[in-house]
Amino acid sequence: MKWESLGQFLAMGGYALYVWGSFAVTVAVIAVELALLRVRGRAARKAAAAPPEGDAS
């Protein structure tokens, strides 16, 4: 496909809502996954550094 202008490229031949919408959803899902990984990683490091429960020392 050849576009004559940036506007035509962004319009994606009339399918812009679907094309750019799918990109937006993908980026949002990846951002949420990265945030959750960061939270879980911090929790795992904190749990690994904590002394075992029931330790009398």
C-alpha distance matrix in Angstrom:
0.0 3.8 6.6 10.1 12.2 13.1 14.0 10.7 9.5 12.8 12.6 9.7 9.4 13.1 13.4 14.4 17.9 17.2 14.8 16.9 20.0 19.6 19.1 22.3 24.2 23.5 24.6 27.6 28.7 28.5 30.5 33.1 33.4 34.0 36.6 38.3 38.5 40.0 42.6 43.5 43.8 46.2 48.2 48.4 49.6 52.1 53.4 53.8 55.7 58.0 61.4 61.9 63.4 67.1 67.7 71.0 70.6
3.8 0.0 3.8 6.7 9.2 10.8 12.2 9.2 8.5 12.2 12.5 10.5 10.4 14.1 15.1 15.4 19.1 19.1 16.5 18.0 21.4 21.5 20.6 23.4 25.8 25.2 25.8 28.9 30.3 30.0 31.6 34.5 35.0 35.3 37.7 39.8 39.9 41.2 43.8 45.0 45.1 47.3 49.5 49.9 50.9 53.3 54.9 55.2 56.9 59.3 62.8 63.5 65.0 68.7 69.2 72.5 71.9
6.6 3.8 0.0 3.8 5.6 7.4 8.6 5.8 5.7 9.4 9.8 8.9 9.2 12.5 13.9 13.5 17.3 18.0 15.6 16.5 20.0 20.6 19.6 21.9 24.7 24.5 24.8 27.6 29.5 29.3 30.5 33.4 34.3 34.5 36.6 38.9 39.3 40.4 42.9 44.3 44.6 46.5 48.8 49.4 50.3 52.5 54.3 54.8 56.4 58.6 62.2 63.0 64.4 68.2 68.7 71.8 71.2
10.1 6.7 3.8 0.0 3.8 7.2 8.3 6.6 7.9 11.1 11.5 11.7 11.6 14.6 16.5 15.9 19.6 20.8 18.6 19.0 22.5 23.6 22.4 24.4 27.4 27.4 27.4 30.1 32.2 32.1 33.0 35.9 37.1 37.1 39.0 41.5 42.0 42.8 45.3 46.9 47.1 48.9 51.2 52.0 52.8 54.9 56.8 57.4 58.8 61.1 64.6 65.7 67.0 70.8 71.2 74.3 73.6
12.2 9.2 5.6 3.8 0.0 3.8 5.3 5.3 6.5 8.8 10.0 11.0 11.9 14.2 15.9 14.5 18.0 19.7 17.4 17.1 20.6 22.0 20.6 22.1 25.4 25.6 25.2 27.7 30.2 30.1 30.6 33.5 35.0 34.8 36.5 39.2 39.8 40.4 42.8 44.7 44.9 46.4 48.9 49.9 50.5 52.5 54.5 55.2 56.4 58.7 62.3 63.4 64.7 68.5 68.9 71.9 71.1
13.1 10.8 7.4 7.2 3.8 0.0 3.8 5.4 5.0 6.1 8.5 9.9 11.8 13.7 14.7 12.5 15.7 17.5 15.1 14.2 17.8 19.3 17.5 18.8 22.2 22.5 21.8 24.2 26.9 26.7 27.0 30.0 31.6 31.3 32.9 35.7 36.3 36.8 39.2 41.1 41.4 42.8 45.3 46.4 47.0 48.9 51.0 51.7 52.9 55.1 58.7 59.9 61.2 64.9 65.3 68.3 67.5
14.0 12.2 8.6 8.3 5.3 3.8 0.0 3.8 5.4 5.1 6.1 8.7 10.1 11.1 12.7 10.5 13.6 15.9 14.2 13.4 16.5 18.6 17.5 18.4 21.7 22.5 22.1 24.1 26.8 27.2 27.5 30.1 32.0 32.1 33.4 36.0 37.1 37.6 39.7 41.7 42.3 43.7 45.9 47.2 48.0 49.8 51.7 52.7 54.0 55.9 59.6 60.6 61.7 65.4 66.1 69.0 68.4
10.7 9.2 5.8 6.6 5.3 5.4 3.8 0.0 3.8 5.5 5.0 6.3 6.9 8.9 10.8 9.7 13.2 14.9 13.2 13.3 16.6 18.1 17.5 19.0 21.9 22.6 22.7 25.0 27.3 27.7 28.4 31.0 32.5 32.9 34.6 36.9 37.8 38.7 40.9 42.6 43.2 44.9 47.0 48.0 49.1 50.9 52.7 53.6 55.1 57.1 60.7 61.6 62.7 66.4 67.1 70.1 69.7
9.5 8.5 5.7 7.9 6.5 5.0 5.4 3.8 0.0 3.8 5.4 5.2 7.6 9.8 10.4 8.8 12.5 13.6 11.0 11.1 14.7 15.8 14.6 16.5 19.5 19.7 19.7 22.3 24.5 24.5 25.5 28.2 29.5 29.8 31.6 34.0 34.6 35.6 37.9 39.5 40.0 41.7 43.9 44.8 45.8 47.8 49.6 50.4 51.9 54.0 57.5 58.4 59.6 63.4 64.0 67.1 66.5
12.8 12.2 9.4 11.1 8.8 6.1 5.1 5.5 3.8 0.0 3.8 5.4 8.4 9.2 9.3 6.5 9.7 11.5 9.3 8.4 11.9 13.6 12.5 13.7 16.9 17.6 17.4 19.6 22.0 22.5 23.1 25.6 27.3 27.6 29.1 31.5 32.5 33.4 35.5 37.3 37.9 39.5 41.6 42.7 43.8 45.6 47.4 48.4 49.8 51.7 55.4 56.2 57.3 61.0 61.7 64.8 64.3
12.6 12.5 9.8 11.5 10.0 8.5 6.1 5.0 5.4 3.8 0.0 3.8 5.5 5.6 6.7 4.8 8.2 10.3 9.1 9.2 12.0 14.0 13.9 15.1 17.8 18.9 19.4 21.2 23.4 24.3 25.1 27.3 29.0 29.8 31.3 33.4 34.6 35.7 37.5 39.2 40.2 41.8 43.7 44.9 46.1 47.9 49.5 50.6 52.2 54.0 57.6 58.2 59.1 62.8 63.7 66.8 66.5
9.7 10.5 8.9 11.7 11.0 9.9 8.7 6.3 5.2 5.4 3.8 0.0 3.8 5.5 5.3 4.9 8.7 9.2 7.4 8.9 11.8 12.7 12.8 14.9 17.2 17.7 18.7 20.9 22.6 23.4 24.7 26.9 28.2 29.1 30.9 32.8 33.7 35.1 37.2 38.5 39.4 41.3 43.1 44.0 45.4 47.3 48.8 49.7 51.5 53.4 56.9 57.4 58.5 62.2 63.1 66.3 66.0
9.4 10.4 9.2 11.6 11.9 11.8 10.1 6.9 7.6 8.4 5.5 3.8 0.0 3.8 5.6 7.1 10.4 10.9 10.1 12.1 14.4 15.4 16.1 18.2 20.1 20.9 22.1 24.2 25.7 26.7 28.2 30.2 31.4 32.6 34.4 36.1 37.1 38.6 40.5 41.8 42.8 44.8 46.5 47.3 48.9 50.8 52.1 53.1 55.0 56.8 60.3 60.7 61.6 65.3 66.3 69.5 69.4
13.1 14.1 12.5 14.6 14.2 13.7 11.1 8.9 9.8 9.2 5.6 5.5 3.8 0.0 3.8 5.7 7.9 9.1 9.6 11.3 12.8 14.5 15.7 17.2 18.9 20.3 21.7 23.1 24.8 26.3 27.5 29.2 30.7 32.1 33.6 35.2 36.6 38.1 39.7 41.1 42.4 44.2 45.7 46.8 48.5 50.2 51.4 52.7 54.6 56.2 59.6 60.0 60.7 64.3 65.5 68.7 68.7
13.4 15.1 13.9 16.5 15.9 14.7 12.7 10.8 10.4 9.3 6.7 5.3 5.6 3.8 0.0 3.8 5.6 5.6 6.1 8.5 9.7 10.9 12.5 14.2 15.5 16.8 18.5 20.0 21.3 22.9 24.4 25.9 27.3 28.9 30.4 31.8 33.2 34.9 36.5 37.6 39.0 41.0 42.3 43.3 45.1 46.9 48.0 49.2 51.2 52.8 56.2 56.5 57.2 60.9 62.0 65.3 65.3
14.4 15.4 13.5 15.9 14.5 12.5 10.5 9.7 8.8 6.5 4.8 4.9 7.1 5.7 3.8 0.0 3.8 5.4 5.0 5.6 7.6 9.6 10.4 11.6 13.6 15.1 16.1 17.6 19.5 20.9 21.9 23.7 25.4 26.6 28.0 29.8 31.2 32.6 34.2 35.6 36.9 38.7 40.2 41.4 43.0 44.6 46.0 47.3 49.1 50.7 54.2 54.6 55.4 59.1 60.1 63.3 63.2
17.9 19.1 17.3 19.6 18.0 15.7 13.6 13.2 12.5 9.7 8.2 8.7 10.4 7.9 5.6 3.8 0.0 3.8 5.7 5.6 5.5 8.2 9.9 10.2 11.6 13.8 15.1 15.8 17.7 19.7 20.6 21.9 23.8 25.4 26.4 27.9 29.7 31.2 32.4 33.9 35.5 37.2 38.4 39.8 41.6 43.0 44.2 45.8 47.6 48.9 52.4 52.8 53.3 56.9 58.2 61.3 61.3
17.2 19.1 18.0 20.8 19.7 17.5 15.9 14.9 13.6 11.5 10.3 9.2 10.9 9.1 5.6 5.4 3.8 0.0 3.8 5.8 5.0 5.9 8.6 9.8 10.3 12.0 14.1 15.1 16.2 18.2 19.8 20.9 22.2 24.1 25.6 26.7 28.2 30.1 31.4 32.5 34.1 36.1 37.2 38.3 40.3 41.9 42.9 44.3 46.3 47.7 51.1 51.3 51.9 55.5 56.8 60.0 60.2
14.8 16.5 15.6 18.6 17.4 15.1 14.2 13.2 11.0 9.3 9.1 7.4 10.1 9.6 6.1 5.0 5.7 3.8 0.0 3.8 5.5 5.4 6.5 8.8 10.2 10.8 12.6 14.4 15.7 16.9 18.6 20.3 21.4 22.9 24.6 26.1 27.2 29.0 30.7 31.8 33.0 35.1 36.5 37.4 39.1 41.0 42.1 43.3 45.3 46.9 50.4 50.7 51.6 55.2 56.3 59.5 59.5
16.9 18.0 16.5 19.0 17.1 14.2 13.4 13.3 11.1 8.4 9.2 8.9 12.1 11.3 8.5 5.6 5.6 5.8 3.8 0.0 3.8 5.4 5.0 6.1 8.6 9.8 10.5 12.2 14.2 15.3 16.3 18.3 19.9 21.0 22.4 24.3 25.6 26.9 28.6 30.1 31.3 33.1 34.7 35.8 37.3 39.0 40.5 41.7 43.4 45.1 48.6 49.2 50.0 53.7 54.7 57.8 57.6
20.0 21.4 20.0 22.5 20.6 17.8 16.5 16.6 14.7 11.9 12.0 11.8 14.4 12.8 9.7 7.6 5.5 5.0 5.5 3.8 0.0 3.8 5.4 5.0 6.2 8.5 9.9 10.5 12.3 14.2 15.2 16.5 18.3 20.0 21.1 22.5 24.2 25.8 27.1 28.5 30.0 31.8 33.0 34.3 36.1 37.6 38.8 40.3 42.1 43.5 47.0 47.4 48.0 51.6 52.8 55.9 56.0
19.6 21.5 20.6 23.6 22.0 19.3 18.6 18.1 15.8 13.6 14.0 12.7 15.4 14.5 10.9 9.6 8.2 5.9 5.4 5.4 3.8 0.0 3.8 5.4 5.1 6.1 8.6 9.8 10.5 12.3 14.1 15.4 16.5 18.3 20.0 21.1 22.4 24.3 25.8 26.8 28.3 30.4 31.6 32.5 34.4 36.2 37.2 38.4 40.5 42.0 45.4 45.6 46.4 50.0 51.2 54.4 54.5
19.1 20.6 19.6 22.4 20.6 17.5 17.5 17.5 14.6 12.5 13.9 12.8 16.1 15.7 12.5 10.4 9.9 8.6 6.5 5.0 5.4 3.8 0.0 3.8 5.5 5.1 6.1 8.6 10.0 10.6 12.2 14.3 15.4 16.5 18.3 20.0 21.0 22.6 24.5 25.7 26.7 28.7 30.4 31.3 32.8 34.7 36.0 37.1 38.9 40.7 44.2 44.7 45.7 49.4 50.3 53.5 53.3
22.3 23.4 21.9 24.4 22.1 18.8 18.4 19.0 16.5 13.7 15.1 14.9 18.2 17.2 14.2 11.6 10.2 9.8 8.8 6.1 5.0 5.4 3.8 0.0 3.8 5.4 5.2 6.1 8.6 10.0 10.5 12.3 14.2 15.4 16.5 18.3 19.9 21.1 22.6 24.3 25.6 27.2 28.7 30.1 31.6 33.1 34.6 36.0 37.6 39.2 42.7 43.3 44.1 47.8 48.7 51.8 51.7
24.2 25.8 24.7 27.4 25.4 22.2 21.7 21.9 19.5 16.9 17.8 17.2 20.1 18.9 15.5 13.6 11.6 10.3 10.2 8.6 6.2 5.1 5.5 3.8 0.0 3.8 5.5 5.1 6.1 8.6 9.8 10.5 12.2 14.2 15.3 16.4 18.2 20.0 21.1 22.3 24.0 25.9 27.0 28.2 30.1 31.6 32.7 34.2 36.2 37.5 40.9 41.2 41.8 45.5 46.7 49.8 49.9
23.5 25.2 24.5 27.4 25.6 22.5 22.5 22.6 19.7 17.6 18.9 17.7 20.9 20.3 16.8 15.1 13.8 12.0 10.8 9.8 8.5 6.1 5.1 5.4 3.8 0.0 3.8 5.4 5.2 6.2 8.6 10.0 10.6 12.3 14.3 15.4 16.4 18.4 20.1 21.0 22.2 24.5 25.8 26.6 28.4 30.3 31.3 32.5 34.5 36.1 39.5 39.9 40.8 44.5 45.5 48.7 48.7
24.6 25.8 24.8 27.4 25.2 21.8 22.1 22.7 19.7 17.4 19.4 18.7 22.1 21.7 18.5 16.1 15.1 14.1 12.6 10.5 9.9 8.6 6.1 5.2 5.5 3.8 0.0 3.8 5.5 5.2 6.1 8.6 9.9 10.5 12.3 14.2 15.2 16.5 18.5 19.9 20.8 22.7 24.4 25.5 26.9 28.7 30.2 31.3 33.0 34.7 38.3 38.9 40.0 43.7 44.5 47.6 47.3
27.6 28.9 27.6 30.1 27.7 24.2 24.1 25.0 22.3 19.6 21.2 20.9 24.2 23.1 20.0 17.6 15.8 15.1 14.4 12.2 10.5 9.8 8.6 6.1 5.1 5.4 3.8 0.0 3.8 5.5 5.1 6.2 8.6 9.9 10.6 12.3 14.2 15.4 16.6 18.3 19.8 21.3 22.7 24.2 25.8 27.2 28.6 30.1 31.8 33.2 36.7 37.3 38.0 41.7 42.7 45.7 45.6
28.7 30.3 29.5 32.2 30.2 26.9 26.8 27.3 24.5 22.0 23.4 22.6 25.7 24.8 21.3 19.5 17.7 16.2 15.7 14.2 12.3 10.5 10.0 8.6 6.1 5.2 5.5 3.8 0.0 3.8 5.4 5.2 6.1 8.6 9.9 10.5 12.2 14.2 15.4 16.3 18.0 20.0 21.1 22.1 24.2 25.7 26.7 28.1 30.2 31.5 34.9 35.2 35.9 39.6 40.7 43.9 44.0
28.5 30.0 29.3 32.1 30.1 26.7 27.2 27.7 24.5 22.5 24.3 23.4 26.7 26.3 22.9 20.9 19.7 18.2 16.9 15.3 14.2 12.3 10.6 10.0 8.6 6.2 5.2 5.5 3.8 0.0 3.8 5.5 5.0 6.1 8.6 9.8 10.4 12.3 14.3 15.2 16.1 18.4 19.9 20.7 22.3 24.2 25.4 26.5 28.4 30.2 33.6 34.1 35.2 39.0 39.7 43.0 42.7
30.5 31.6 30.5 33.0 30.6 27.0 27.5 28.4 25.5 23.1 25.1 24.7 28.2 27.5 24.4 21.9 20.6 19.8 18.6 16.3 15.2 14.1 12.2 10.5 9.8 8.6 6.1 5.1 5.4 3.8 0.0 3.8 5.4 5.2 6.2 8.6 9.9 10.7 12.5 14.3 15.2 16.7 18.5 19.9 21.2 22.7 24.4 25.7 27.2 28.8 32.4 33.2 34.3 38.0 38.7 41.7 41.4
33.1 34.5 33.4 35.9 33.5 30.0 30.1 31.0 28.2 25.6 27.3 26.9 30.2 29.2 25.9 23.7 21.9 20.9 20.3 18.3 16.5 15.4 14.3 12.3 10.5 10.0 8.6 6.2 5.2 5.5 3.8 0.0 3.8 5.5 5.1 6.1 8.5 9.9 10.6 12.2 14.0 15.5 16.6 18.2 20.0 21.2 22.4 24.1 25.9 27.1 30.6 31.1 31.8 35.5 36.5 39.6 39.5
33.4 35.0 34.3 37.1 35.0 31.6 32.0 32.5 29.5 27.3 29.0 28.2 31.4 30.7 27.3 25.4 23.8 22.2 21.4 19.9 18.3 16.5 15.4 14.2 12.2 10.6 9.9 8.6 6.1 5.0 5.4 3.8 0.0 3.8 5.4 5.1 6.1 8.6 9.9 10.4 11.9 14.2 15.2 16.1 18.1 19.8 20.7 22.0 24.1 25.6 29.0 29.3 30.3 34.0 34.9 38.2 38.1
34.0 35.3 34.5 37.1 34.8 31.3 32.1 32.9 29.8 27.6 29.8 29.1 32.6 32.1 28.9 26.6 25.4 24.1 22.9 21.0 20.0 18.3 16.5 15.4 14.2 12.3 10.5 9.9 8.6 6.1 5.2 5.5 3.8 0.0 3.8 5.5 5.0 6.2 8.7 9.9 10.3 12.3 14.3 15.1 16.4 18.3 19.8 20.8 22.5 24.3 27.8 28.6 30.0 33.7 34.2 37.4 36.9
36.6 37.7 36.6 39.0 36.5 32.9 33.4 34.6 31.6 29.1 31.3 30.9 34.4 33.6 30.4 28.0 26.4 25.6 24.6 22.4 21.1 20.0 18.3 16.5 15.3 14.3 12.3 10.6 9.9 8.6 6.2 5.1 5.4 3.8 0.0 3.8 5.4 5.1 6.3 8.7 9.8 10.8 12.5 14.3 15.5 16.7 18.5 20.0 21.4 22.8 26.4 27.3 28.3 32.0 32.7 35.6 35.3
38.3 39.8 38.9 41.5 39.2 35.7 36.0 36.9 34.0 31.5 33.4 32.8 36.1 35.2 31.8 29.8 27.9 26.7 26.1 24.3 22.5 21.1 20.0 18.3 16.4 15.4 14.2 12.3 10.5 9.8 8.6 6.1 5.1 5.5 3.8 0.0 3.8 5.3 5.1 6.1 8.4 9.9 10.5 12.1 14.2 15.3 16.3 18.1 19.9 21.1 24.5 25.0 25.8 29.5 30.4 33.5 33.5
38.5 39.9 39.3 42.0 39.8 36.3 37.1 37.8 34.6 32.5 34.6 33.7 37.1 36.6 33.2 31.2 29.7 28.2 27.2 25.6 24.2 22.4 21.0 19.9 18.2 16.4 15.2 14.2 12.2 10.4 9.9 8.5 6.1 5.0 5.4 3.8 0.0 3.8 5.5 5.1 5.9 8.5 9.8 10.3 12.0 14.0 15.1 16.1 18.1 19.8 23.2 23.8 25.1 28.9 29.4 32.7 32.4
40.0 41.2 40.4 42.8 40.4 36.8 37.6 38.7 35.6 33.4 35.7 35.1 38.6 38.1 34.9 32.6 31.2 30.1 29.0 26.9 25.8 24.3 22.6 21.1 20.0 18.4 16.5 15.4 14.2 12.3 10.7 9.9 8.6 6.2 5.1 5.3 3.8 0.0 3.8 5.5 5.1 6.2 8.6 9.9 10.6 12.2 14.2 15.3 16.6 18.4 22.0 23.1 24.5 28.3 28.5 31.5 30.9
42.6 43.8 42.9 45.3 42.8 39.2 39.7 40.9 37.9 35.5 37.5 37.2 40.5 39.7 36.5 34.2 32.4 31.4 30.7 28.6 27.1 25.8 24.5 22.6 21.1 20.1 18.5 16.6 15.4 14.3 12.5 10.6 9.9 8.7 6.3 5.1 5.5 3.8 0.0 3.8 5.5 5.3 6.3 8.7 10.1 10.6 12.3 14.3 15.5 16.6 20.2 21.1 22.1 25.8 26.4 29.3 29.0
43.5 45.0 44.3 46.9 44.7 41.1 41.7 42.6 39.5 37.3 39.2 38.5 41.8 41.1 37.6 35.6 33.9 32.5 31.8 30.1 28.5 26.8 25.7 24.3 22.3 21.0 19.9 18.3 16.3 15.2 14.3 12.2 10.4 9.9 8.7 6.1 5.1 5.5 3.8 0.0 3.8 5.5 5.0 6.1 8.6 9.8 10.4 12.1 14.2 15.3 18.6 19.0 20.1 23.9 24.6 27.8 27.7
43.8 45.1 44.6 47.1 44.9 41.4 42.3 43.2 40.0 37.9 40.2 39.4 42.8 42.4 39.0 36.9 35.5 34.1 33.0 31.3 30.0 28.3 26.7 25.6 24.0 22.2 20.8 19.8 18.0 16.1 15.2 14.0 11.9 10.3 9.8 8.4 5.9 5.1 5.5 3.8 0.0 3.8 5.4 5.1 6.2 8.5 9.8 10.5 12.3 14.2 17.6 18.6 20.3 24.1 24.2 27.4 26.8
46.2 47.3 46.5 48.9 46.4 42.8 43.7 44.9 41.7 39.5 41.8 41.3 44.8 44.2 41.0 38.7 37.2 36.1 35.1 33.1 31.8 30.4 28.7 27.2 25.9 24.5 22.7 21.3 20.0 18.4 16.7 15.5 14.2 12.3 10.8 9.9 8.5 6.2 5.3 5.5 3.8 0.0 3.8 5.4 5.2 6.1 8.6 9.9 10.6 12.3 16.0 17.4 19.0 22.7 22.6 25.5 24.8
48.2 49.5 48.8 51.2 48.9 45.3 45.9 47.0 43.9 41.6 43.7 43.1 46.5 45.7 42.3 40.2 38.4 37.2 36.5 34.7 33.0 31.6 30.4 28.7 27.0 25.8 24.4 22.7 21.1 19.9 18.5 16.6 15.2 14.3 12.5 10.5 9.8 8.6 6.3 5.0 5.4 3.8 0.0 3.8 5.5 5.1 6.1 8.5 9.9 10.5 14.0 14.9 16.0 19.7 20.2 23.2 23.0
48.4 49.9 49.4 52.0 49.9 46.4 47.2 48.0 44.8 42.7 44.9 44.0 47.3 46.8 43.3 41.4 39.8 38.3 37.4 35.8 34.3 32.5 31.3 30.1 28.2 26.6 25.5 24.2 22.1 20.7 19.9 18.2 16.1 15.1 14.3 12.1 10.3 9.9 8.7 6.1 5.1 5.4 3.8 0.0 3.8 5.4 5.1 6.1 8.6 9.9 13.1 13.6 15.4 19.1 19.3 22.6 22.3
49.6 50.9 50.3 52.8 50.5 47.0 48.0 49.1 45.8 43.8 46.1 45.4 48.9 48.5 45.1 43.0 41.6 40.3 39.1 37.3 36.1 34.4 32.8 31.6 30.1 28.4 26.9 25.8 24.2 22.3 21.2 20.0 18.1 16.4 15.5 14.2 12.0 10.6 10.1 8.6 6.2 5.2 5.5 3.8 0.0 3.8 5.5 5.1 6.2 8.6 12.0 13.5 15.8 19.4 18.9 21.9 21.0
52.1 53.3 52.5 54.9 52.5 48.9 49.8 50.9 47.8 45.6 47.9 47.3 50.8 50.2 46.9 44.6 43.0 41.9 41.0 39.0 37.6 36.2 34.7 33.1 31.6 30.3 28.7 27.2 25.7 24.2 22.7 21.2 19.8 18.3 16.7 15.3 14.0 12.2 10.6 9.8 8.5 6.1 5.1 5.4 3.8 0.0 3.8 5.5 5.2 6.2 9.9 11.8 13.5 17.0 16.7 19.5 18.7
53.4 54.9 54.3 56.8 54.5 51.0 51.7 52.7 49.6 47.4 49.5 48.8 52.1 51.4 48.0 46.0 44.2 42.9 42.1 40.5 38.8 37.2 36.0 34.6 32.7 31.3 30.2 28.6 26.7 25.4 24.4 22.4 20.7 19.8 18.5 16.3 15.1 14.2 12.3 10.4 9.8 8.6 6.1 5.1 5.5 3.8 0.0 3.8 5.5 5.2 8.2 9.0 10.6 14.3 14.4 17.6 17.4
53.8 55.2 54.8 57.4 55.2 51.7 52.7 53.6 50.4 48.4 50.6 49.7 53.1 52.7 49.2 47.3 45.8 44.3 43.3 41.7 40.3 38.4 37.1 36.0 34.2 32.5 31.3 30.1 28.1 26.5 25.7 24.1 22.0 20.8 20.0 18.1 16.1 15.3 14.3 12.1 10.5 9.9 8.5 6.1 5.1 5.5 3.8 0.0 3.8 5.6 7.9 9.0 11.8 15.2 14.5 17.8 17.1
55.7 56.9 56.4 58.8 56.4 52.9 54.0 55.1 51.9 49.8 52.2 51.5 55.0 54.6 51.2 49.1 47.6 46.3 45.3 43.4 42.1 40.5 38.9 37.6 36.2 34.5 33.0 31.8 30.2 28.4 27.2 25.9 24.1 22.5 21.4 19.9 18.1 16.6 15.5 14.2 12.3 10.6 9.9 8.6 6.2 5.2 5.5 3.8 0.0 3.8 6.5 9.1 11.9 15.0 13.7 16.4 15.1
58.0 59.3 58.6 61.1 58.7 55.1 55.9 57.1 54.0 51.7 54.0 53.4 56.8 56.2 52.8 50.7 48.9 47.7 46.9 45.1 43.5 42.0 40.7 39.2 37.5 36.1 34.7 33.2 31.5 30.2 28.8 27.1 25.6 24.3 22.8 21.1 19.8 18.4 16.6 15.3 14.2 12.3 10.5 9.9 8.6 6.2 5.2 5.6 3.8 0.0 3.8 6.4 8.5 11.7 10.7 13.4 12.6
61.4 62.8 62.2 64.6 62.3 58.7 59.6 60.7 57.5 55.4 57.6 56.9 60.3 59.6 56.2 54.2 52.4 51.1 50.4 48.6 47.0 45.4 44.2 42.7 40.9 39.5 38.3 36.7 34.9 33.6 32.4 30.6 29.0 27.8 26.4 24.5 23.2 22.0 20.2 18.6 17.6 16.0 14.0 13.1 12.0 9.9 8.2 7.9 6.5 3.8 0.0 3.8 6.4 8.8 7.1 10.0 9.3
61.9 63.5 63.0 65.7 63.4 59.9 60.6 61.6 58.4 56.2 58.2 57.4 60.7 60.0 56.5 54.6 52.8 51.3 50.7 49.2 47.4 45.6 44.7 43.3 41.2 39.9 38.9 37.3 35.2 34.1 33.2 31.1 29.3 28.6 27.3 25.0 23.8 23.1 21.1 19.0 18.6 17.4 14.9 13.6 13.5 11.8 9.0 9.0 9.1 6.4 3.8 0.0 3.8 6.4 5.9 9.6 10.2
63.4 65.0 64.4 67.0 64.7 61.2 61.7 62.7 59.6 57.3 59.1 58.5 61.6 60.7 57.2 55.4 53.3 51.9 51.6 50.0 48.0 46.4 45.7 44.1 41.8 40.8 40.0 38.0 35.9 35.2 34.3 31.8 30.3 30.0 28.3 25.8 25.1 24.5 22.1 20.1 20.3 19.0 16.0 15.4 15.8 13.5 10.6 11.8 11.9 8.5 6.4 3.8 0.0 3.8 5.5 8.7 10.5
67.1 68.7 68.2 70.8 68.5 64.9 65.4 66.4 63.4 61.0 62.8 62.2 65.3 64.3 60.9 59.1 56.9 55.5 55.2 53.7 51.6 50.0 49.4 47.8 45.5 44.5 43.7 41.7 39.6 39.0 38.0 35.5 34.0 33.7 32.0 29.5 28.9 28.3 25.8 23.9 24.1 22.7 19.7 19.1 19.4 17.0 14.3 15.2 15.0 11.7 8.8 6.4 3.8 0.0 3.8 6.1 9.0
67.7 69.2 68.7 71.2 68.9 65.3 66.1 67.1 64.0 61.7 63.7 63.1 66.3 65.5 62.0 60.1 58.2 56.8 56.3 54.7 52.8 51.2 50.3 48.7 46.7 45.5 44.5 42.7 40.7 39.7 38.7 36.5 34.9 34.2 32.7 30.4 29.4 28.5 26.4 24.6 24.2 22.6 20.2 19.3 18.9 16.7 14.4 14.5 13.7 10.7 7.1 5.9 5.5 3.8 0.0 3.8 5.6
71.0 72.5 71.8 74.3 71.9 68.3 69.0 70.1 67.1 64.8 66.8 66.3 69.5 68.7 65.3 63.3 61.3 60.0 59.5 57.8 55.9 54.4 53.5 51.8 49.8 48.7 47.6 45.7 43.9 43.0 41.7 39.6 38.2 37.4 35.6 33.5 32.7 31.5 29.3 27.8 27.4 25.5 23.2 22.6 21.9 19.5 17.6 17.8 16.4 13.4 10.0 9.6 8.7 6.1 3.8 0.0 3.8
70.6 71.9 71.2 73.6 71.1 67.5 68.4 69.7 66.5 64.3 66.5 66.0 69.4 68.7 65.3 63.2 61.3 60.2 59.5 57.6 56.0 54.5 53.3 51.7 49.9 48.7 47.3 45.6 44.0 42.7 41.4 39.5 38.1 36.9 35.3 33.5 32.4 30.9 29.0 27.7 26.8 24.8 23.0 22.3 21.0 18.7 17.4 17.1 15.1 12.6 9.3 10.2 10.5 9.0 5.6 3.8 0.0
